[in-house]
């Protein structure tokens, strides 16, 4: 699916579930009452150059056992996180911009697996990148600034952090609660 404008929906702009496999390119999902894009079930989504902005919830929500591979995604000014991976979701997110979201730029919660490379996370209310619950994966070569925290790692999360540029965050550049 390429280039639709998914705006002003009572739910999500795009919702993919079940066992669907889909490629999304150049989509704009804005001002929806829930997430801009919702991926759930065991769906697999390959995406490039998508934008999710001004949605009531997260820009992109990935739940259950859904998996994503996203490049050059823009999520900004959403009420929740730019991207939320929860449950046992899996995600690879590269070269994106996550700006001005109401919670986090990129959030991995539950048992989600998030591989994040070369993303810019700035001006988010809480963390640029958050690993919480039993989430895991790798954050590498990301730049996080002007958030409350650059990267926040909860006590039971187990990500690997490599070569991230964390600066000018208001409370701390890195919070790592692991023992």
C-alpha positions in Angstrom: 0.0 0.0 0.0 1.5 3.3 -1.0 0.7 6.9 -0.5 -2.8 7.0 1.1 -3.7 9.8 3.4 -5.2 8.2 6.5 -6.6 11.1 8.6 -9.4 11.9 11.0 -10.5 8.3 11.7 -12.4 7.4 14.8 -9.9 4.6 15.4 -6.4 4.0 13.8 -5.5 5.3 10.4 -4.2 1.9 9.2 -4.8 -1.3 11.1 -3.1 -4.6 10.1 -3.8 -7.8 12.0 -4.0 -11.6 11.8 -1.3 -13.2 9.8 -1.1 -10.4 7.2 2.2 -9.5 5.5 2.3 -6.1 3.9 4.6 -3.3 2.7 3.7 0.3 3.5 5.5 3.2 1.7 5.0 6.9 1.8 1.8 6.8 4.0 0.7 9.7 6.1 -1.5 8.8 9.1 -2.5 12.0 11.0 -5.0 13.2 13.5 -6.6 9.8 14.2 -8.4 9.1 17.5 -6.2 6.1 18.2 -2.8 5.2 16.8 -1.7 6.4 13.4 -0.8 2.8 12.5 -1.7 -0.4 14.5 -0.1 -3.7 13.8 -1.2 -6.8 15.8 -1.7 -10.5 15.8 1.3 -12.1 14.0 1.3 -9.6 11.1 4.6 -8.6 9.5 5.0 -5.1 8.1 7.8 -3.7 6.0 7.7 0.1 5.8 9.6 3.0 4.4 9.1 6.7 4.5 5.9 6.7 6.5 4.7 9.6 8.7 2.4 9.4 11.7 1.6 12.7 13.4 -0.9 14.4 15.8 -2.6 11.1 16.6 -4.4 10.8 20.0 -2.4 7.6 21.0 0.9 6.5 19.7 2.1 7.2 16.1 2.7 3.5 15.6 1.6 0.7 17.9 2.9 -2.9 17.5 1.3 -5.4 19.7 0.8 -9.2 20.3 3.4 -11.0 18.2 3.5 -8.6 15.3 6.8 -7.7 13.7 7.9 -4.6 11.9 10.9 -3.5 9.8 10.8 0.3 9.3 13.2 2.7 7.6 13.0 6.5 7.5 9.8 6.7 9.6 8.7 10.0 11.1 6.5 10.1 14.2 5.9 13.4 15.8 3.5 15.3 18.1 1.5 12.1 19.0 -0.3 11.9 22.3 1.5 8.7 23.3 4.9 7.4 22.1 6.2 7.8 18.6 6.4 4.0 18.3 5.2 1.6 21.0 6.2 -2.1 20.8 4.4 -4.1 23.4 3.5 -7.7 24.3 5.9 -10.0 22.4 6.2 -7.6 19.4 9.5 -7.4 17.4 10.8 -4.4 15.6 13.7 -3.1 13.6 13.6 0.7 13.3 16.3 2.5 11.3 17.0 6.1 10.3 13.7 7.5 11.7 12.8 10.8 13.5 10.7 10.7 16.6 10.0 14.2 17.8 7.7 16.0 20.3 5.6 12.9 21.4 3.6 13.0 24.6 5.5 10.0 26.1 8.6 8.5 24.5 10.2 8.7 21.1 10.5 4.9 20.9 9.1 2.6 23.6 9.7 -1.1 24.1 7.6 -2.6 26.8 6.4 -6.1 28.0 8.6 -8.7 26.3 9.1 -6.7 23.1 12.3 -7.0 21.1 13.5 -3.7 19.6 16.6 -3.2 17.4 17.0 0.6 16.9 19.7 2.0 14.7 20.5 5.6 13.5 17.3 7.2 14.8 16.8 10.8 16.0 14.7 11.1 19.2 14.2 14.7 20.4 11.8 16.9 22.3 9.8 14.0 23.6 8.1 14.5 27.1 9.8 11.5 28.7 12.5 9.3 27.2 14.0 9.5 23.7 14.2 5.6 23.9 12.6 3.5 26.6 13.2 -0.2 27.3 10.9 -1.4 30.1 9.4 -4.6 31.5 11.3 -7.5 30.1 12.0 -5.9 26.7 15.3 -6.5 25.0 17.2 -5.8 21.7 19.8 -3.2 20.8 20.0 0.5 20.5 22.9 1.6 18.4 24.0 4.9 16.8 20.9 6.8 17.9 20.9 10.5 18.8 18.7 11.4 21.7 18.4 15.0 22.9 16.1 17.6 24.4 14.0 14.8 26.1 13.6 14.3 29.9 15.9 11.3 29.5 18.0 10.3 26.5 17.7 6.5 27.0 15.9 5.0 30.0 16.3 1.3 30.8 14.1 -0.3 33.4 15.4 -2.7 36.1 14.3 -5.9 34.3 14.9 -4.9 30.7 18.0 -6.3 28.9 18.9 -4.2 25.8 22.4 -3.7 24.5 23.4 -0.1 24.2 26.1 0.8 21.7 27.5 4.1 20.5 24.5 6.3 21.1 24.8 10.1 21.1 23.0 11.3 24.2 23.1 15.0 25.0 21.2 18.0 26.3 18.4 16.0 28.0 16.8 17.8 30.9 17.1 15.2 33.7 19.7 12.6 32.5 21.2 11.4 29.3 21.1 7.8 30.4 19.1 6.1 33.2 20.0 2.4 33.5 18.3 0.8 36.5 19.8 -2.7 35.9 21.9 -3.9 38.8 
